[in-house]
Amino acid sequence: QVQLVESGGGLVQPGGSLNLSCSASGSIFLLYTMGWYRQALGKQRDMVASISTGGSTNYADSVKGRFTISRDNAKKTVYLQMNSLKPEDTAVYYCNHARPMGAKWNWGQGTQVTVSS
């Protein structure tokens, strides 16, 4: 079972930036498309970005042009660079694999992102 540890969240003003990191244990990470997900209070968890093993990326419309996902396979880490943050980006952010089939790995603790003036 892969263990996931997210970090890098915090409180930022609208228009600000944050860079999130997700470290994964186990080399199986290298075989999976990875995704960043977020869950706002009282809402379901949704995927906002994904990156394939080869580096192809996809983004939810709500973050397209503002967020950039990347991965460092040697470090078994996935990143999410978030720019031009908006209050509606406030949520707990998680990473996990992005395959549509099969159970997700155990979710990490997530990292809280709060966008507020």
C-alpha positions as CSV (number, residue, x, y, z in Angstrom):
1,Q,0.0,0.0,0.0
2,V,1.3,3.4,-1.0
3,Q,1.5,6.1,1.7
4,L,0.9,9.7,0.6
5,V,2.0,12.8,2.5
6,E,0.9,16.2,1.3
7,S,2.4,19.5,2.3
8,G,2.7,23.1,1.4
9,G,-0.7,24.5,2.1
10,G,-1.4,27.6,4.1
11,L,-3.2,30.9,4.3
12,V,-2.8,33.2,1.3
13,Q,-4.4,36.3,0.0
14,P,-6.4,36.3,-3.3
15,G,-4.1,36.5,-6.2
16,G,-1.3,34.8,-4.3
17,S,0.5,31.5,-5.0
18,L,1.3,28.3,-3.2
19,N,3.3,25.2,-4.2
20,L,2.0,21.9,-2.9
21,S,4.0,18.7,-2.7
22,C,2.9,15.1,-2.3
23,S,5.5,12.4,-1.5
24,A,4.7,8.8,-2.1
25,S,6.3,5.7,-0.7
26,G,7.0,2.7,-2.9
27,S,8.2,2.5,-6.5
28,I,4.7,1.6,-7.7
29,F,4.1,5.3,-7.9
30,L,6.1,5.3,-11.1
31,L,3.4,3.2,-12.8
32,Y,0.5,5.5,-12.1
33,T,-1.1,8.6,-13.4
34,M,-1.3,10.9,-10.4
35,G,-3.9,13.4,-9.5
36,W,-4.4,16.3,-7.1
37,Y,-7.9,16.4,-5.5
38,R,-9.6,19.0,-3.3
39,Q,-12.5,18.9,-0.9
40,A,-14.1,22.1,0.3
41,L,-16.1,22.1,3.5
42,G,-19.4,20.3,2.9
43,K,-18.6,19.3,-0.7
44,Q,-17.4,16.2,-2.4
45,R,-13.8,15.6,-3.2
46,D,-13.0,16.4,-6.9
47,M,-9.9,16.0,-9.0
48,V,-8.4,19.3,-10.2
49,A,-5.3,18.1,-12.1
50,S,-3.6,14.9,-13.2
51,I,-0.3,13.9,-14.8
52,S,0.5,10.7,-16.6
53,T,3.7,8.7,-16.2
54,G,4.9,10.4,-19.3
55,G,4.1,13.9,-18.2
56,S,0.8,14.6,-20.0
57,T,-1.4,16.8,-17.9
58,N,-5.1,17.5,-17.6
59,Y,-6.9,20.2,-15.6
60,A,-10.4,21.0,-14.3
61,D,-11.8,24.0,-16.1
62,S,-11.9,25.9,-12.8
63,V,-8.1,25.8,-12.4
64,K,-6.9,25.7,-16.0
65,G,-4.3,28.4,-16.7
66,R,-3.7,29.0,-13.0
67,F,-2.5,25.6,-11.7
68,T,0.4,23.5,-12.9
69,I,0.9,19.9,-12.0
70,S,4.3,18.2,-12.3
71,R,6.1,15.2,-11.0
72,D,9.6,14.1,-10.1
73,N,9.7,10.3,-10.5
74,A,13.2,10.1,-8.9
75,K,11.8,11.7,-5.8
76,K,8.4,10.0,-6.0
77,T,6.8,13.4,-5.6
78,V,4.0,15.2,-7.3
79,Y,3.7,19.0,-7.2
80,L,0.9,21.5,-7.7
81,Q,1.9,25.1,-8.4
82,M,-1.1,27.3,-7.7
83,N,-1.1,30.8,-9.0
84,S,-3.8,33.6,-9.0
85,L,-5.5,31.9,-6.2
86,K,-9.2,32.7,-5.5
87,P,-11.3,32.3,-2.4
88,E,-13.2,29.4,-4.1
89,D,-9.9,27.5,-4.2
90,T,-10.1,27.2,-0.4
91,A,-10.2,23.4,0.4
92,V,-8.1,20.5,1.7
93,Y,-5.9,19.3,-1.1
94,Y,-5.0,15.6,-1.5
95,C,-3.1,13.5,-4.0
96,N,-3.8,10.0,-5.1
97,H,-3.6,8.0,-8.3
98,A,-5.9,9.0,-11.0
99,R,-6.8,5.7,-12.6
100,P,-10.6,5.6,-13.0
101,M,-10.8,1.9,-12.1
102,G,-9.6,0.3,-8.9
103,A,-9.6,1.5,-5.3
104,K,-7.7,4.6,-4.4
105,W,-4.7,4.2,-2.1
106,N,-5.3,5.3,1.5
107,W,-5.8,9.0,1.5
108,G,-3.2,11.1,3.3
109,Q,-4.0,13.8,5.8
110,G,-4.2,16.4,3.1
111,T,-3.0,20.0,3.2
112,Q,-5.3,22.9,3.9
113,V,-5.3,25.8,1.5
114,T,-7.2,28.9,2.6
115,V,-7.5,31.9,0.3
116,S,-8.8,34.9,2.1
117,S,-8.0,38.6,2.6
